[in-house]
């Protein structure tokens, strides 16, 4: 797995990201760590990244917890308590049906507690991010079924490859699955329509672009005003302010890179 760190001085929250190996890349976006060792509470603004997450966390005032975080549809301000450490697995949508065997339609922007031995994880796993990533990868590999619906594999491959720019009609035609069936599937499992999900995925790609200082639309936006409106709707600020990202407040895990 490839490791990428985003580190500042001791006054900043520390982030670390690892990419999955190819054997699980259809199901996992990345493994990542957040640690606030500053000694004081920090506020961050977390933006939609088109994934759902499994979260292992521990801070000085709370016991070890494992939670499932549903898809994000809006930016959200969160307080990261002092001396908090979190390890997370960001999952692509195909993982929900085939690894978790459940719906997260009722978890948009919400956490749900899970048993503290879920997938045999334990508090000691928070001691070593690399070892956690290996353990999680092995568990995920053991859960992947031998047979997966080819239509769904094709659909998600097209969605991710196009950064959400293909229309619902185009996706339906190329995945050999009707638009009505696709939207029923998305609503049942994820709690939103395919069109809404694609807009979030497009924003995700735009944030990476904005971070580089490219403040004009490169994806399928009608004009600059449309681009700015979509960015502000999902991040709370315009592209210029998002690019400045004062004090590293705005977080989208896909954009964390080595510094």
C-alpha positions in Angstrom: 0.0 0.0 0.0 1.1 3.5 -0.7 1.4 5.9 2.2 0.9 9.7 2.0 1.3 12.0 4.9 0.0 15.5 5.5 1.9 17.0 8.5 2.4 20.4 9.9 3.8 21.8 13.1 2.6 20.7 16.6 -0.2 23.2 16.5 -1.9 21.3 13.6 -4.0 18.2 13.3 -2.0 15.4 11.8 -3.3 13.3 8.8 -2.0 10.2 7.2 -3.4 8.3 4.3 -2.7 4.8 2.8 -4.0 3.6 -0.6 -5.3 0.1 -0.9 -3.7 -2.6 -3.0 -5.4 -3.6 -6.2 -7.1 -6.6 -4.8 -9.5 -4.4 -2.8 -9.4 -1.2 -4.8 -13.0 -1.7 -6.1 -14.2 -1.6 -2.5 -11.8 0.8 -0.7 -10.8 4.3 -1.5 -8.2 4.6 1.3 -7.2 4.1 4.9 -6.6 7.3 6.8 -5.7 8.6 10.2 -6.6 11.8 12.1 -4.7 12.7 15.3 -5.1 15.8 17.4 -2.1 15.8 19.6 -2.1 19.6 20.1 -3.6 19.5 23.6 -6.6 21.7 22.6 -9.8 21.2 20.8 -9.7 22.0 17.0 -12.6 22.8 14.6 -12.5 21.4 11.1 -14.9 21.6 8.2 -15.4 18.1 6.6 -16.6 18.1 3.1 -18.4 15.4 1.1 -16.0 12.9 -0.6 -18.5 10.4 -2.1 -17.5 7.6 0.3 -18.8 6.1 3.6 -16.5 5.3 6.4 -15.7 2.8 9.2 -14.3 4.8 12.1 -12.2 3.6 15.0 -11.7 6.3 17.6 -10.4 7.1 21.1 -9.9 10.4 23.0 -8.9 11.2 26.5 -12.5 11.5 27.8 -14.2 8.7 25.9 -13.8 4.9 25.6 -12.8 3.2 22.4 -15.5 3.3 19.8 -16.3 1.9 16.3 -18.8 3.7 14.2 -20.2 3.7 10.7 -20.4 7.1 9.0 -22.9 7.4 6.1 -22.5 9.4 2.9 -21.9 13.1 3.3 -24.2 15.4 1.3 -23.2 18.7 2.9 -20.1 20.2 4.6 -20.2 19.9 8.3 -18.2 21.6 11.1 -16.8 19.1 13.6 -14.9 19.5 16.8 -11.8 17.2 17.1 -11.2 16.9 20.8 -7.7 17.2 22.3 -5.7 14.0 22.3 -8.1 12.3 19.8 -6.9 9.6 17.4 -9.1 8.1 14.7 -8.3 5.4 12.1 -10.8 5.3 9.3 -11.5 3.2 6.2 -13.2 5.1 3.4 -15.3 2.7 1.3 -16.5 2.9 -2.2 -20.2 2.2 -2.7 -19.9 -1.3 -4.0 -18.6 -2.3 -0.5 -21.9 -1.6 1.2 -23.9 -4.5 -0.4 -21.1 -7.0 -0.7 -19.1 -6.4 2.5 -21.6 -4.9 5.0 -24.8 -6.5 3.6 -26.9 -3.6 4.7 -28.3 -0.2 3.8 -27.1 3.2 5.0 -30.0 5.1 3.5 -30.8 6.5 7.0 -27.3 7.6 7.8 -26.7 10.6 5.5 -24.2 12.8 7.3 -24.7 10.7 10.5 -22.7 8.2 12.6 -24.0 4.9 13.9 -22.2 3.1 16.7 -21.2 -0.5 16.0 -20.0 -3.3 18.4 -16.5 -2.5 19.7 -15.3 -5.8 18.3 -16.6 -5.3 14.8 -14.5 -7.2 12.3 -12.3 -8.2 15.2 -10.9 -4.7 15.6 -9.8 -3.6 19.1 -8.4 -0.6 20.9 -4.8 -1.8 20.5 -5.2 -1.4 16.7 -5.0 2.4 17.2 -1.3 2.0 18.2 0.0 1.3 14.7 -1.6 2.7 11.5 0.4 0.6 9.1 -0.5 -2.6 11.0 -4.1 -1.5 11.1 -4.2 -1.0 7.4 -2.8 -4.5 6.8 -5.2 -6.1 9.3 -8.1 -4.3 7.7 -7.0 -5.2 4.2 -6.8 -8.9 5.1 -10.3 -8.8 6.7 -11.8 -7.1 3.6 -10.2 -9.6 1.3 -11.8 -12.4 3.3 -15.2 -10.8 2.9 -15.2 -10.3 -0.9 -17.7 -12.8 -2.4 -16.8 -14.9 -5.4 -19.6 -13.5 -7.5 -20.6 -9.9 -7.9 -23.3 -8.5 -10.1 -21.6 -7.5 -13.4 -24.0 -4.6 -13.9 -23.1 -3.0 -10.6 -19.3 -3.5 -11.3 -19.7 -1.8 -14.6 -21.9 1.0 -13.2 -19.5 2.0 -10.5 -16.5 1.7 -12.8 -18.1 4.2 -15.1 -19.2 6.5 -12.3 -15.7 6.7 -10.8 -13.8 6.8 -14.1 -15.9 9.8 -15.3 -15.8 11.7 -11.9 -19.6 11.7 -12.0 -19.8 13.5 -15.3 -21.8 10.9 -17.2 -25.6 11.4 -17.3 -27.9 8.9 -15.7 -29.1 7.9 -19.1 -25.5 7.3 -20.3 -24.7 5.2 -17.3 -27.8 3.1 -17.6 -27.1 2.4 -21.3 -23.5 1.4 -20.8 -24.1 -0.7 -17.7 -27.1 -2.4 -19.2 -29.3 -1.5 -16.3 -32.4 0.7 -16.4 -32.3 4.2 -14.9 -35.3 3.4 -12.8 -33.7 0.3 -11.4 -30.4 2.2 -10.7 -32.2 5.0 -8.8 -34.2 2.5 -6.8 -31.0 0.8 -5.9 -29.3 4.1 -4.9 -32.3 5.2 -2.8 -32.6 1.9 -1.1 -28.9 1.4 -0.2 -27.4 4.9 0.0 -30.3 7.3 0.6 -29.9 9.5 -2.4 -30.4 9.5 -6.2 -27.6 8.6 -8.7 -27.7 12.2 -10.0 -27.1 13.6 -6.5 -24.3 11.2 -5.9 -22.6 12.1 -9.2 -22.8 15.8 -8.2 -20.9 15.0 -5.0 -18.3 13.0 -6.9 -17.8 15.9 -9.3 -17.3 18.2 -6.4 -14.7 15.8 -5.0 -12.7 16.1 -8.2 -13.2 19.8 -8.2 -11.7 20.2 -4.7 -8.5 18.5 -5.8 -8.4 21.0 -8.7 -9.1 24.0 -6.4 -6.4 22.9 -4.0 -3.9 23.4 -6.8 -5.1 26.9 -7.4 -7.2 26.1 -10.5 -10.3 28.1 -9.7 -12.1 27.7 -13.0 -14.3 24.8 -13.9 -12.6 21.9 -15.7 -15.5 19.4 -15.4 -19.0 19.5 -16.8 -20.2 22.8 -15.3 -22.1 25.2 -17.5 -20.1 28.3 -16.6 -18.1 29.9 -13.8 -21.2 30.9 -11.8 -22.5 27.4 -11.9 -19.2 26.1 -10.7 -19.0 28.6 -7.8 -22.6 27.8 -6.7 -21.9 24.1 -6.6 -18.7 24.5 -4.7 -20.3 26.9 -2.2 -23.3 24.5 -1.7 -21.1 21.6 -0.8 -18.3 23.4 1.0 -19.9 26.5 2.5 -17.4 28.9 0.8 -16.5 30.1 -2.7 -13.6 28.5 -4.7 -11.1 31.3 -3.8 -11.7 30.9 0.0 -11.6 27.2 -0.3 -8.2 27.4 -2.1 -6.8 29.6 0.7 -8.0 27.0 3.3 -6.7 29.1 6.2 -5.3 26.9 9.1 -6.1 23.8 7.1 -9.8 23.9 8.2 -11.3 22.4 5.1 -10.8 18.6 4.9 -11.4 16.2 2.1 -9.5 13.0 2.4 -9.1 12.4 -1.3 -7.1 15.7 -1.5 -4.6 14.9 1.3 -1.2 14.5 -0.3 2.4 14.3 0.8 4.0 17.6 1.9 
